[in-house]
Each structure stands twice: as C-alpha cells, then as structure tokens.
Amino acid sequence: MQNGNRINSERLKEARLFRRLTMDELANLIGINKQAISQFENKKAFPEPLTLKKIAEALDFPYSFFVETDPLSIIGNTYFRALYSSKKKDLASQKIKAKYLARIHAILASKVKFRTLNLPIFPSDLPISIEELATQVRKYWNLGDAPIPNMVALLERNGIIVGEFSTDSREIDAFYQYYEEDSSPTFCVVLGTDKKSFYRRQFNCAHELGHILMHERYSDLNEINRDEFREREDQANAFASAFLLPAESFGKDVSVYPNRLSHYIELKKKWNVSIMAMIMRSHSLGYINSNQYAYLMRQMSTNGYRQQEPLDELIEYKHPRALRQAIELLMTKGNMSGEDILHLFVSNGFSISPSVIEELLDLDDGLLSQSNPAKIIEFPSLIH
C-alpha cells in the first residue's frame, strides 16, 4: 500500500485501539489535534512521513506496519461475557489482540505444522438439546464420560487457537473470536492471566467451546438485546456444565452425598471443576432440590468459598502451548534467531514489534531480540 504518502488507515486505528488510546490521547502524545487523527483513520487525509514516524513511536509499532496491505479477512463475532458491563475501549483492544493472535498463527503456519481444525458438524435441520450436543462432542473426540484433565490442551489438540494474555480488565475473564483469513476459518479462545484459577479456566474453555459450536459466527452482537445475549451466555454455561460433568457418570458420584459440601470438595479433585459449578449441575440434574441448593449456597458464603474455594491455590492452572512451542522450536531445531522470526512476519506483510508478539504469545520479554541462522521444520505432535 505504499502509494505516495498513503497509509493503511485501518491499521492506524487498530494500533491505537490495541494500546487502548482514544484519538484525543494519541493526538496529545504526538502534538497534533484530534481531528487530524480522525482524518487519518477515515482516509480523509494522510500523515506526512515525520508525523507517521511520531505515531509509530507513540504506539510502539514499526513505521512499516502502517504502510503494508492486509490480506482479505473477516472478524466475526467476539463473545465477551461482560459485553454490557465492560468499557468499549477494553473490548475494542481485546478484539484487535485476538485478530493479531490469529494472524500470528497463520504466519507461523507457513513454517510449522499445527493441528488441523477438528470440530464436529451437526445438521442444522436436526434440533439437538444441549445435553445431547455435549454427549456427541465427547463421543466425537473419544473422551468417554471421564473427567477432563486439561481443557486448554483439549482445545489445542483439536485445532482451536488458544491465547493467554492480560485483558487489562476485571470484567473480561475469557472470550472467543471467529476470524477468517483468505476464507480459512479460525476459532480463537483468549484466556486472561488476571484470575489464575485452574478450575475457573477449565469452565471458561468449555464455555467458549459452547459458543463455537452453538452460536452464529457473523451476526452483529450489538444488534441483539440484553435478554437474547444473556440467553446465549446461559446456553454456553449449560453446555460447559454438561460437557465437563456428564449426567450419568457425574450423577453416580454426586448422588452419594448430594447435600454435603464436604462431598463436593472431594469430587472437585476428581472432576477438575469448581464446587460452585458442581452444585449448580447437581441441582439442574435433580439430585438436590431448591431448598438444599439454597442451603449449600449459604454454606459457600459462610465459608468464604465464593471468593476462593478449597484447592484453588494448590493446582497450577494450565497454559496454552502450541504457539509458544512453535516459536521455541523455530529458535532451537529451526536455528532461527529472533531477528529471523521477525523477518518472517515482515515478509508476510505483518511488521509488528517483538514486544507485541511476546505479549500475545506470553513469551519472555526480549526473547525475540536474540540473534542465530534459518530453515523450515515440521511441527511435531503437541505433547500435553
């Protein structure tokens, strides 16, 4: 897109949103007025090279990033549980980060072989209950009815991109985004690093999987009302519960002492799901009545378990590994330096700074600033 002094206006807007800056804030940083930024982003005017250099430095993106052409792509729905309570600035930043995570994956895929997408397809003309859907997905992935030890690994093994970075917001815990590049579909689940609970992360992953399997990819979520959005969130929660806690096998376990809180603490060790989620599942399956459910909830509050449950601090939460492994393998077995890897992104028209890649892949700071030589390697089977 190097056409005189023209720039990629969309990238200018994305980089600003990535850094969670308003037009006013960016304008103040570089000493121009807000209207100029608005004109640049809306293709009404184009910055002089010196102004673009100041913008690039303020946003910590390379100058060349703003003069490259993007591939044909579509950002589909992005499901944030806190869609209505989060700041628009936070939501916009996370959407761009998820898009860039998918772009990083696509570029790394030119050098390494990731797992292919492996999602079950269900005929749209055959209605299926959420319970049946959860059962069929377990069957499709050969999971049986046993507890799932690592939901993060399960998603990655089946070709779903899983990212992990700070969401900079207490409201945004995890979210899912659908992305297409050159008509190739990508499902991206992002996990926040702010709430470090293995059990919460298990449920978050299953919840986002529910959205992937059940909900429309393209419709504008801003056009549906709160009730319809809440209904979709409830459906994703119901799927997560049914998927993680199969009715028959979990039912056998919980039915022994369904109204004793101490029993749920023991079951938590086996099922890798929070006590709260198991109590709710027990109620929905009919093993406890409404009075017993209310009693257990009061006990949870009295014991302080709504803030932190037993075992939460003992189990380390699971991290995504596929993208990190790709970088590590390129640098070790592929003999590529950090500079070589950055050049890979540049040659694919995506000149982002090393700090952005390190942030989005949760790599050590400065890892891509190292230097060594380059060749193509085959990505091995992921070991989780």
N, C-alpha and C positions, 0 to 999 in steps of 0.2 A: 504493500500500500504506500510505498514511497513515491508520492505523486506531488512534486513541488514541496510545499510545506504542509501538506495534508497529513493528518494523523488518524489513527484508529480511535475514533471518538468513544466507541463503546468500551474500549479498554481503559480509557482515561476514567470513565465513570466507574468501571469495575474496580480499578485500583484504589480509587477514592473510597468506595464502599468497603472494600477489603480492609482498609485502615480505619473504618468507622468514622470517617470525617464528613462533615457537612460541606457544602460548597463554600459557605462563609469561612469555615475553619481552614480549608485548603487555601482559599484566596488570601487570608491573613498571613498564612505561613510563607507565601511567596511574594507578598506585597502587591497584589493586584485586586481588582474589585470582583465581587461575587458574579456580576453579570457576565464578566469575561469567561469565568469557568463554565457558566451556563451555556454560553455561546459555543465554547469548545466542545462540550458534551453533546450539544444538539446540532452540531455541524453547521452552525450559522457563521462561525469564524474559526480560524486555525491559528494556534500559537506560533510565534516566532521561535526559531531553534533555541535561543537563550531562555525564553520563558518555559519551553518544554523541558529544558535541562533542569530548571529550578523545580518544576512539577515532579520530574523523575526523582530528584534528590529528596524532595519533601515526602514523597510516598515510598521511597526506598525500593523502587522498581527501575530496572535498566532503561536507559533512553530508548534503546532499540525495541523494547516491549511495546511502545506506543506507536510504532510505525510498521508493525507486522500485520499480516492478514490472518483472520481466524478461519478455521475450517467450518464447513456447514454444520451447524449444531442446533439442538433444541434443549432448553431446560424445561423439563416437565414439572409436575407437582413436587413441591417440597413440603413434607408433613412435619410441622412443628407442633408438639403437644400444647405448647403455650402460645399458640398463634395470636390469640387476642390479648394476652397479658404482657407479651414481650415488646420491647421498643422496636420500631420499624428499622432503626439503624442497625440493631443487633441482628435482626432477621436477615436483612439485606447482606450484611457481612458474611453470615454463615452460608447463605445461598451461593455466594461467589466462591467461598472457600471450597465448598463441595464440588462446584463446577471445576475448579482448578485441580482438585484431587483427582477427578475423573480424567482430566486432560493429562496429568502426570502419569496416570495408569496407562492411558492409550499410548503415550510416547515410550514408556518403559517396555510396553508390549512389543515394540519393534526390535528389542534386544533380548527379552526374556519371555519364556512361555508360561503364562499364568493359567490357572484352572479356567476351563470354559464355563459359561453360564449354564446352570443345570437346574431349571425351575420346572415343576410340573405344570402342565397345561390342562385346564378343565373347560369343557364345552360351555359356552355362555348360555346356551338354551336349556341346560340342565341345572335347576336350582339345587344348591347344596348347603347344608347347615354348616355353621362354624365348627361344631364338634366333628362333623364328617370331614370337613376340609383339613382340620388338624390331623385326623387319623390318616387321611390319604397322603398328606405330605410326609408324615413319619414313614408310611409304607414305601413311598417313592424313594426316600433317602435311606431305606433299610435301617431304620432306627429302632424297630420293635416298639415296646412300650416301657423301656427302661429310662431312668433319669438321664438327662443330657449333661455331660460334664463341662462342656465348653461351647457356648453358643457362638462366640466370636469365631472360633475355628470352624464351626459347622457352616456358618455363612461363607467364610472364605473358601472352604473346600468346594462349595457349590457355585463359585464364580461371582459372588456378590462382593463388591469393593467395601472394605471396612476401614474407616479412617478414625483417627484419635487425635484431638487437639482441644485446647481450651476454647470454650464457647463464649468466654467473657461475659457470661450472664447466668444469674442464679436460676432463671426460669428455663433456659434451654439446656436440657439434660442429654438428649439424643434426638436425632432426626434422620429422615430418609429423603433422598432426592433421586428423581429419574432424570437421566441425561442421555441424549443421543448425539453421536458424532459420526458424520458420513453414514447415517441410517443404521449405525451399530448401537444397540441398546446397552445402557449401563445402569445398574442399580447400586446406589452408593448409600451406605449407612454410616453416619458420623456419630461417634461417641464422645461426649465431653469428658475431660480429665478432672473436672472440678469435684464431682461426687464419686469418691473412689470406693465403691462397693461392688464386690464380685456378684452378689445376689441381685442387686439392682440392675447391673449390666446384663445379666442373664435375661431378665424380664424385658429390658429395653430392646435387646436384639430380637427377641421373639415378637415383641410389639411391632417393631419396624418391618419384620418379615410379614406380619399380618397385613400391613398397608401394601406391601409389594404384591402380595397375592390377591388381595380383595378389592383394591381401590383404583379408580380411574387415574391414568397417568397424565392426562393433558388438560383436564378442565381447570379453570382458574378458581383456586380455593377462596379467593377474595369475593367470589360471586355467590358462594353458598352462605347460608345464615349460621348463626352460632349453634342452633339445635342440630342441624344436619352435620356440622363439623363435629360436635360432641358425640353424635351417633357413630360417626366413623372411628373416633377415638375409643368409644366403648366397644366397638366391634374388634378393633385391634387388640384391646385388653383381653377380650373374651377369647380371641384366638391364641394369644400368648399363654393364658391360663390352661386352655385345652391342650395346647401343644407341649407345654412343659410338664403338665400334670395330667396324664391320660386318665380318663374317667375310671376305667376298670382297675388298672394296676395301682394308681394313687388311692383310689377308693378303698381297696383292700387294706392298704396301710393305715389310712386315716380313720377307718371305721372302728378300729380297736379302742381308741380313747378320743373320740372326735371333739369332746368339750373340755379337754385338758390342755392348758397352754404348754405345759412341760413336754407333752407328746409332740407338739408341733416343733419344738426346739430340736428334738431328736430327729424328726423327719427332715428338718432342714439340712442336716448333714448328708442325708441320702439323696434328696431330690434337688439340691442346689437351687432352691427357690426361697424367697423370703417367707417368714412366718405370716406376715400380713396377707401375702398372695395366697398362701395355702389355706388360711382361714376363710378367705373370700371364696376360694374354689370349693372348699368343703360345704359352705353354705349354698352355693349355686347347685351343687350336686345333691343336696338334700340330706347330708349327714348331720347337720346341725340346723335347728330351727332359728327363727329370728331372735327369740329371747336368748338362746345360747350364743348366737353370733354377737349380740349386743353385750353380753357378759364378757366374752373373750376380748372384745374391743376395749371395754373398760379396763380389763386386766392389762392389756397392752399399754394403755395410757398411764395407769398407776405405776407400772414398772419402768416407764420411760422408754419403752420399746418402739414408740412411734418416731423417736429421734434416732436411736441406734439400737438395733436388735442384737441379741446374743449371737456370737460367732462372726459378726460383721468385720471386726478388727483382726480376726485370725486368718482369714483366707485372702490371699493376694488376688486382685482382680486380673482378668485375662486381657492381654493386649493383642491388637491386630498385628500380623507378622508378614503378610505377603509382600507389601510394598517395601517395608524395611529390608526384608530378605533380598528383594530384587536389587536394591542399592548395594547392600553388603556383598552380594555375590558378584556384581559387576566390578566392585573395587578389589575383591580378593581373587576369585577364579578368573574373572574377566580382565584383570590387570588394568582397570580403568582408574584414572585419578579423578578427584573431584572436578577438576577442570574439564576432563574428558566428558564426564556426565553432564556438566553444564552445557558443553558444546552440543551434546545430543539434543538437549532442549532447544538450543538456539537454531540448530539445523532443521528442527521441526516447527520453526516459527513460534516458539514459546519461550522468549528470553526472560524468564523470571529470575529473581535474585536467589542465591543459595539459601539465604535466611528464610525465604518463603517456602522452599522445598523442605528445609529442615523442620520448620514449624508444622507443615501439613502432614509430614510423614513421621513426626515425633522423633526426629534424628538428633544426635548430639550436636550442640552448637559448634559450628566450624568444621564439621565433618567434610563438607563439600569444598572446603577451601584447601584441602590437601592436594598434593600432586603425585604420579607413577605411570603406564602405557596402554593399548586397547584392542579387544577382539570380541566377536559375538559368541555368546554361550547359550546353551539350552537351560531353561529354568527347571530345576528338579522338582520332584514331588514335595509338596509342603509337609513338613513334619510338625504335628501339633501335639 
